[in-house]
Amino acid sequence: MPKPTSLPPQMATMTIRLPDEKHHRLRLLAQRNGVSLNKLVDEWASMTLAQFDAETRFLARAARGSARRGLALLDKLDQGLAGRAGRRRTGKKRGNST
């Protein structure tokens, strides 16, 4: 069976209007980061979309979940973190009863 050939991703062109000073500062930032202005904006778009996707997944899960159960899990986490901090202050390790 022949393998399907992978086509290169299609690219779109987007024109945005920015004040000259902001454009200049963005070019300097891109240069400082060693990337093109296009790559800088592409990276920002990727981060923003990842945040949007994470929030969308969180909201979908929250809609299916129970607030009471969620708060109980957070309380359990707080207790675990408080216990860890106490062990760190006293120098005790897990499983060490002395």
Helices and strands as residue ranges (DSSP letters): H 20-32, H 37-64, H 67-90
